[in-house]
């Protein structure tokens, strides 16, 4: 893996659990909020990830800065369309400055707390104006994520337990003990691609562009800066890091229960080789994955948690008695690890939702 998906806060914890033993939720919380060796950053594909601290400057320069520029223009449009100001850029500068001052005073605060401290941030923005999805949100709920995209604040410990996504915000210099180092975007894209190829290669250009959110020009420039080798993937061209040509050793088949939007399930755009015919059942139309059951390196079913804590699953193909026993063991292991914790994924396709009934 390169990063951990964090759109759904529980995914970070379940992804780590699926790959480790003896790691408790408190250990992962410590990495996120005390040691801060993992940092939540909105980056590739405008998606929230938990990123290793040393990789934060790389994802900012390679992905987040471009997203922040685009989203700032969009936010200025919302301010104008909502009748808040006829000079939205200047208004946003003043409101951002006030938000940062409030966070400096508190150290860390929720969106609601910042809006209470800075009344101007309680103004209502029209979102998706003119569409059937039109709604209103507080200016704070848009300005604070924008400041995070610009690297000025970070997502801190959430309110509630480890399954909560109601994050507090903290100034970057306080949270990381420094500002985010600036890296030339081309160099950052090459470094990010090198890490992706090392973890997910072989992959195609389609995979690279989808995972990163880059343009074709950006992806090809990054590929040109990373020593690599082309390989044949059954008629399409794949790429691997030049020093990663040895075939991995054959391992005994194992079972795994991976959560919604797990980084392995979401690692490639072209998924037939490990997903087979199950995409329409386990993914939504946008290519987002629900909880999946894996056996011997392939997706073979889905799973869910019931209200009483039981982990239930359904296989979509006949994988044999040994596989069923291995999946049952993983389900029992996960239920014991969760204990009394109950969670409702923010995204759950109909197949997995039906299992939870």
N, C-alpha and C positions, 0 to 999 in steps of 0.2 A: 504494500500500500504506500501511497504518497501522503494522503490526508484522510481524515475521517469525515464522512457526511454528518452535518449537524442541523439540517433543516428541521428535523424532528430531534429534539434534545436527547431522547432515549436511545437513538441510533448509536451515538458515540459509545455509550455504555455497553449496549448489547453487542456491538461490533468488536469491542475489546474482549468482552467475555467469551465470545465464540472462538477466539484465537489464543486464549490464555488459560491458565489454571492458577488458582490461589490469588487472583486479583479481585478485590471487593469494590463495590461502588465508591466507597470512601477513598480508595486509592486513586481512582480516576478523578474524583472531585479534587483531591489534593494536587494532581497534575494540572488541572484546569484553573484552580482558584488560589492555591497557595504557592506551589512551585512555579506555576504559570509556564510549564514546559510545553503545554498545549494552549493555543490561543484561538478563539473563535473569530473567523474572518470571512466576510462575504467576498468571494473571489470568482473562481471559474464558473462560467455560465450564470453569473449573478446568483450563485448558490452559497449558502452558509456552510463552512467547513470548520473542523477543529484542526489547526495547522501546527506542526512542530515549530517551536519558537524560532529556531534558526532559519526556517523557511519563510517566515512572515515577510521579510523584505522582497523575496523572490515573487511571491504571489501578488503582492501589492504592485510591484513594478510591471509584472507580466500580464496582469488581468484587472486588478481592482481599480487602478488609476483611470483606465479607459472607461470602465463602468461608472465610476464616480463622476466623470465629466459629463457623460450622457445623462445620468440621473439628475445631476444638478440642473441641467437645462430643462428637464421634465418637471422638476420641482418648481422652478421659476414660472413655468407655464401654469402650474396648478395655482400658485399664489396670485397670478394675474387673473385667471379665470374665476377664482373664488372671490374676487373683489377686495382682496386684502390690501393690495398696493398696485399702483400703476407703474411703480419702479421696483419690480420684484427682485432684481439682483441686489440692489442696495438694501431692501428690506431683509432679504435673507442673510446678508452679511451682518446686519445689526442683531437679528434674532439669534444667529449662530454664536455671536460674541457673548450675548447674554446667557445662552445655554452653557457655554464653556465656563463662564464665571460662576454660574450656579453649581456646576459640577466641581470646580476647584474648591468652592466653599464647603461642599458636602463630602468630598472625597469619592463617593460613589452614590448613585441615586437611580431610582426607577424613572421611567418616562413620566408617570403621573406626578412624582415628586418634583421633577424639573419644571413641569407645566404649572404646578402650584406655586413654585418660587418665581417663575417668570410668566406673568399673566398673558403677555403677548403670544406665548407659545400655546395657549389654550384656544386661540382662534381656529375656526373650522375651515378645513380645506375640502374642496370638491374633488373627489377621486373618480376617474372613469366618467367624466362629465359627458352627458349626451348618450350614454349607453344604458343597457338594462342593468349593468353592474354599478351604476352611479351610487356613491355613498359619500359620507363626510367623515373626516378624521381630524384629530387635533394636529396642529402644525408640529407639535413636539414629536408625534409619532412618525413623522417624515424627516424632520430636521436632524434628530439624533442618529438614525441610521445613516443619513447622508454624511454627517460628521465622522461616523465610523468608517464609511467608504473612503473618506478623504484621509484616514489615518490619524485623526485628531483625538478620537476616543475609542474605547474598546468595550466589548461586552464582558461584564464582570459576573460575579456570582448571582444567580437568579433568586427571585423571591420564591420561597417554598422549597421543595425537595429537589433531588437531582433529576427528576423527570419534567421539571418546570421549564418553560421557555420564556418566562417573564424576566428577562435579564435586566440587571442594573447596568449602569454605564459608568465608566471611570476614565479620566484623562489618560491618554496613551503614555505620557512621560511618567505618570505615577504608577500605572499598571505594569509597564515593562521596564521601569527605571531608566527609560531613555526614549527618544523619538525613534520612529522606524527609519532604518538606514535607507538611503536612496541608491538605487541600482539602475543602470542603463537598461531600458526595457528590452532591447534585443538580447543582451546578455542574460537577463532574467528569464526570458522565454526559452532560451537554449538550456539553461539550467533546469527549468521546470520540465521541459521535454525529456532531458536526459534521465531525470528521476522517474518520469512516467514510463519511458521505454524500459528502464531497469526493472520496474515493478510489473508492467503489463505487457511488454513486448513478447511476441510480435504483435504489432498493431498496424492498422491501415491509416492513410491520411484522413479518411472519414472518421475513424476513431479519435485521432488526435484532435481534429477540429471540433468534434462534438464535445469531448471531455474538457477541453480548454476554453471553448467559446471563441477561438481565434478565427480571423479571416484566413482564406487560402494563402494569401501572400505571407501573413505572419507565420503560419504553420510551416510553409516551405522554407522560409528564411531560417527558422529555428532548426528545422531538420538539417539544413545545410551547414549549420554551425555545430552539430553533434556528430561525432564519428559513428557511423552506423553501417549496417549491411542490409541489403534487400533480400527478402526471402519470398518464396512462392507459397501463397495461402490458398491453394486449390483454384488458381486462376486469377487471383487478385494479388497485388503487391503489398507485402508487409515489411515492417522495419524492426530491427533489433539493434541494440547497442553493439558496437563492433567487437567488444571483448566479452560478449554474452552469447556465444554460439554453441557452447556445450549443451547437449540435451540433458535435462534434469533427470535425476535418478527415478526409477519407478517406485512408487510408494504403494503401500497397502490401501485399499479403499477406505475412506472415512466418511462420516456423516457430519453435517453442520446445519444449524438453524441460524440463518442470517436475517437481520432485521430489515425493516423498510429502508430503502435507499442505501443499502450497505455498499461500501466502496468497491467491493469485488463485483457484486451484481451490476453496479453502475459503471464499471471500469471501461466498457467498450460500447460503441454505438452498434456495431455489427455483431450480433449475439447468438446467431443460430448455432454456433459450434458448442455452446454450453447451455443454451436455453431450449433448443429444439423447437417443437410446435407450441410451447406453453406461453408465449409472449402475450397473447390476447387474454389469457386467464389471469396471469400473475402481474402484468403491467397495465398501466392506463394508456390512453391514446397518445400521451406526450412522452412515453418511454420511461415513466417512473415506476419503480419496482416496489411491490409490497413485500412482506416477509416470505422468504423462500426456504425450502428444504433442499439441501445439496447431498448428493451421494457420488463419490468417485469423480469429483470435479465437474459435475453437471447439476443443473437445476432439475429436480424431479417432483416437486410439489410445493405446497404452501402451508403456513402455520399461523396460529393466532393464540391469544390468551383469553380465556373465559373469565367471567366476573368472579368466580371462586378461586382464580389463580391457576387453574389447570391449563397446561400448554397442550393444545390439540393441533393435529396436522392431518393432511390428506395428500396421498401420493397420486400423481397423475400418470404413472406408468408402473409396470411390474418390475421391481428391482430385486426381488428375491427376499427370502426370510432373513438372511444375515443383515441386509440393509435395513429392513423394518426394525429389527432389534436394535441396531445402532442408532436409528432415528429416535426410537422410543427412549433410549438411554440419554440422548441429548436433550429430549424434551423434559425428562425428569431432572436432569442436571440444571437446566435453565429455571424450572419452577422452583427448585430448592434455592438457587442463587437469588431469585427475585423475592422469595419469602412472601411478606404481606404486601409488597408493592404491586399495584395495579396500574396499567398504563393504557391509554387509548391513542394509537398513532395518529398523527395529523393527517396521514394519507393511508388509506386501507382499501384496496380494490374489493369489489363485491365478493369474489371467491373467498378471500381471507376473512372478510367481515361475516360471511355466512357461517364460517367455522366457529366464530366466537359466540354464536347464539346458544 
